[in-house]
Amino acid sequence: MATAAHKHPNYMAVFWWLAILTVVEIGVVFLPIGKILIAVLLCAFAVAKAALVAAYFMHLKFETRTMTWIAVTPVAIAILLILVIMPDSFAVSKKTTGSGKAAATAPAEQK
């Protein structure tokens, strides 16, 4: 379904970009910055790598815009679902941290 004949991409260049991004990801883990910023940076690098793979190895760069939108739509839905579920996960983590103290004091009351 390609729109027209296209020049074959330079797969080795894409490979080296993916390798460089992977090395940068490993380096980001060891930076003395906050955990949230590290998570955001790692997610950004993962999205960049996924875009490179989709564009060149899945040949989305050479397809019509309709095919690109068909590939991007599930990603947008997944992000939306994650953002909807995040408040619930924060509530569960707060509730479980308080219950640990009650379990530690329970045996002292039985004596």
Contact map, one row per residue, 1 for C-alpha under 8 A:
111000000000000000000000000000000000000000000000000000000000001000000000000000000000000000000000000000000000000
111110000000000000000000000000000000000000000000000000000000011100000000000000000000000000000000000000000000000
111110000000000000000000000000000000000000000000000000000000011100000000000000000000000000000000000000000000000
011111000000000000000000000000000000000000000000000000000000000000000000000000000000000000000000000000000000000
011111100000000000000000000000000000000000000000000000000000000000000000000000000000000000000000000000000000000
000111110000000000000000000000000000000000000000000000000000010000000000000000000000000000000000000000000000000
000011111000000000000000000000000000000000000000000000000000000000000000000000000000000000000000000000000000000
000001111100000000000000000000000000000000000000000000000000000000000000000000000000000000000000000000000000000
000000111110000000000000000000000000000000000000000000010000000000000000000000000000000000000000000000000000000
000000011111110000000000000000000000000000000000000000000000000000000000000000000000000000000000000000000000000
000000001111111000000000000000000000000000000000000000010000000000000000000000000000000000000000000000000000000
000000000111111100000000000000000000000000000000000000000000000000000000000000000000000000000000000000000000000
000000000111111110000000000000000000000000000000000000000000000000000000000000000000000000000000000000000000000
000000000111111111000000000000000000000000000000000100010000000000000000000000000000000000000000000000000000000
000000000011111111100000000000000000000000000000000000000000000000000000000000000000000000000000000000000000000
000000000001111111110000000000000000000000000000000000000000000000000000000000000000000000000000000000000000000
000000000000111111111000000000000000000000000000000000000000000000000000000000000000000000000000000000000000000
000000000000011111111100000000000000000000000000100100000000000000000000000000000000000000000000000000000000000
000000000000001111111110000000000000000000000000000000000000000000000000000000000000000000000000000000000000000
000000000000000111111111000000000000000000000000000000000000000000000000000000000000000000000000000000000000000
000000000000000011111111100000000000000000001000100000000000000000000000000000000000000000000000000000000000000
000000000000000001111111110000000000000000000000000000000000000000000000000000000000000000000000000000000000000
000000000000000000111111111000000000000000000000000000000000000000000000000000000000000000000000000000000000000
000000000000000000011111111100000000000000000000000000000000000000000000000000000000000000000000000000000000000
000000000000000000001111111110000000000001001000000000000000000000000000000000000000000000000000000000000000000
000000000000000000000111111111000000000000000000000000000000000000000000000000000000000000000000000000000000000
000000000000000000000011111111100000000000000000000000000000000000000000000000000000000000000000000000000000000
000000000000000000000001111111100000010011000000000000000000000000000000000000000000000000000000000000000000000
000000000000000000000000111111100000010000000000000000000000000000000000000000000000000000000000000000000000000
000000000000000000000000011111110000000000000000000000000000000000000000000000000000000000000000000000000000000
000000000000000000000000001111111000000000000000000000000000000000000000000000000000000000000000000000000000000
000000000000000000000000000001111100000000000000000000000000000000000000000000000000000000000000000000000000000
000000000000000000000000000000111110110000000000000000000000000000000000000000000000000000000000000000000000000
000000000000000000000000000000011111110000000000000000000000000000000000000000000000000000000000000000000000000
000000000000000000000000000000001111111000000000000000000000000000000000000000000000000000000000000000000000000
000000000000000000000000000000000111111100000000000000000000000000000000000000000000000000000000000000000000000
000000000000000000000000000000001111111110000000000000000000000000000000000000000000000000000000000000000000000
000000000000000000000000000110001111111111000000000000000000000000000000000000000000000000000000000000000000000
000000000000000000000000000000000011111111100000000000000000000000000000000000000000000000000000000000000000000
000000000000000000000000000000000001111111110000000000000000000000000000000000000000000000000000000000000000000
000000000000000000000000000100000000111111111000000000000000000000000000000000000000000000000000000000000000000
000000000000000000000000100100000000011111111100000000000000000000000000000000000000000000000000000000000000000
000000000000000000000000000000000000001111111110000000000000000000000000000000000000000000000000000000000000000
000000000000000000000000000000000000000111111111000000000000000000000000000000000000000000000000000000000000000
000000000000000000001000100000000000000011111111100000000000000000000000000000000000000000000000000000000000000
000000000000000000000000000000000000000001111111110000000000000000000000000000000000000000000000000000000000000
000000000000000000000000000000000000000000111111111000000000000000000000000000000000000000000000000000000000000
000000000000000000000000000000000000000000011111111100000000000000000000000000000000000000000000000000000000000
000000000000000001001000000000000000000000001111111110000000000000000000000000000000000000000000000000000000000
000000000000000000000000000000000000000000000111111111000000000000000000000000000000000000000000000000000000000
000000000000000000000000000000000000000000000011111111100000000000000000000000000000000000000000000000000000000
000000000000010001000000000000000000000000000001111111111000000000000000000000000000000000000000000000000000000
000000000000000000000000000000000000000000000000111111111100000000000000000000000000000000000000000000000000000
000000000000000000000000000000000000000000000000011111111111100000000000000000000000000000000000000000000000000
000000000000000000000000000000000000000000000000001111111111110000000000000000000000000000000000000000000000000
000000001010010000000000000000000000000000000000000111111111100000000000000000000000000000000000000000000000000
000000000000000000000000000000000000000000000000000111111110000000000000000000000000000000000000000000000000000
000000000000000000000000000000000000000000000000000011111111000000000000000000000000000000000000000000000000000
000000000000000000000000000000000000000000000000000001111111111000000000000000000000000000000000000000000000000
000000000000000000000000000000000000000000000000000001110111111100110000000000000000000000000000000000000000000
000000000000000000000000000000000000000000000000000001110011111000000000000000000000000000000000000000000000000
011001000000000000000000000000000000000000000000000000100011111100000000000000000000000000000000000000000000000
111000000000000000000000000000000000000000000000000000000011111110110000000000000000000000000000000000000000000
011000000000000000000000000000000000000000000000000000000001011111110000000000000000000000000000000000000000000
000000000000000000000000000000000000000000000000000000000000001111111000000000000000000000000000000000000000000
000000000000000000000000000000000000000000000000000000000000000111111100000000000000000000000000000000000000000
000000000000000000000000000000000000000000000000000000000001001111111110000000000000000000000000000000000000000
000000000000000000000000000000000000000000000000000000000001001111111111000000000000000000000000000000000000000
000000000000000000000000000000000000000000000000000000000000000011111111100000000000000000000000000000000000000
000000000000000000000000000000000000000000000000000000000000000001111111110000000000000000000000000000000000000
000000000000000000000000000000000000000000000000000000000000000000111111111000000000000000000000000000000000000
000000000000000000000000000000000000000000000000000000000000000000011111111100000000000000000000000000000000000
000000000000000000000000000000000000000000000000000000000000000000001111111110000000000000000000000000000000000
000000000000000000000000000000000000000000000000000000000000000000000111111111000000000000000000000000000000000
000000000000000000000000000000000000000000000000000000000000000000000011111111100000000000000000000000000000000
000000000000000000000000000000000000000000000000000000000000000000000001111111110000000000000000000000000000000
000000000000000000000000000000000000000000000000000000000000000000000000111111111000000000000000000000000000000
000000000000000000000000000000000000000000000000000000000000000000000000011111111100000000000000000000000000000
000000000000000000000000000000000000000000000000000000000000000000000000001111111110000000000000000000000000000
000000000000000000000000000000000000000000000000000000000000000000000000000111111111000000000000000000000000000
000000000000000000000000000000000000000000000000000000000000000000000000000011111111100000000000000000000000000
000000000000000000000000000000000000000000000000000000000000000000000000000001111111110000000000000000000000000
000000000000000000000000000000000000000000000000000000000000000000000000000000111111111000000000000000000000000
000000000000000000000000000000000000000000000000000000000000000000000000000000011111111000000000000000000000000
000000000000000000000000000000000000000000000000000000000000000000000000000000001111111110000000000000000000000
000000000000000000000000000000000000000000000000000000000000000000000000000000000111111111000000000000000000000
000000000000000000000000000000000000000000000000000000000000000000000000000000000011111111100000000000000000000
000000000000000000000000000000000000000000000000000000000000000000000000000000000000111111110000000000000000000
000000000000000000000000000000000000000000000000000000000000000000000000000000000000111111111000000000000000000
000000000000000000000000000000000000000000000000000000000000000000000000000000000000011111111100000000000000000
000000000000000000000000000000000000000000000000000000000000000000000000000000000000001111111110000000000000000
000000000000000000000000000000000000000000000000000000000000000000000000000000000000000111111111000000000000000
000000000000000000000000000000000000000000000000000000000000000000000000000000000000000011111111100000000000000
000000000000000000000000000000000000000000000000000000000000000000000000000000000000000001111111110000000000000
000000000000000000000000000000000000000000000000000000000000000000000000000000000000000000111111111000000000000
000000000000000000000000000000000000000000000000000000000000000000000000000000000000000000011111111100000000000
000000000000000000000000000000000000000000000000000000000000000000000000000000000000000000001111111110000000000
000000000000000000000000000000000000000000000000000000000000000000000000000000000000000000000111111111000000000
000000000000000000000000000000000000000000000000000000000000000000000000000000000000000000000011111111100000000
000000000000000000000000000000000000000000000000000000000000000000000000000000000000000000000001111111110000000
000000000000000000000000000000000000000000000000000000000000000000000000000000000000000000000000111111111000000
000000000000000000000000000000000000000000000000000000000000000000000000000000000000000000000000011111111100000
000000000000000000000000000000000000000000000000000000000000000000000000000000000000000000000000001111111110000
000000000000000000000000000000000000000000000000000000000000000000000000000000000000000000000000000111111110000
000000000000000000000000000000000000000000000000000000000000000000000000000000000000000000000000000011111111100
000000000000000000000000000000000000000000000000000000000000000000000000000000000000000000000000000001111111110
000000000000000000000000000000000000000000000000000000000000000000000000000000000000000000000000000000111111111
000000000000000000000000000000000000000000000000000000000000000000000000000000000000000000000000000000001111111
000000000000000000000000000000000000000000000000000000000000000000000000000000000000000000000000000000001111111
000000000000000000000000000000000000000000000000000000000000000000000000000000000000000000000000000000000111111
000000000000000000000000000000000000000000000000000000000000000000000000000000000000000000000000000000000011111
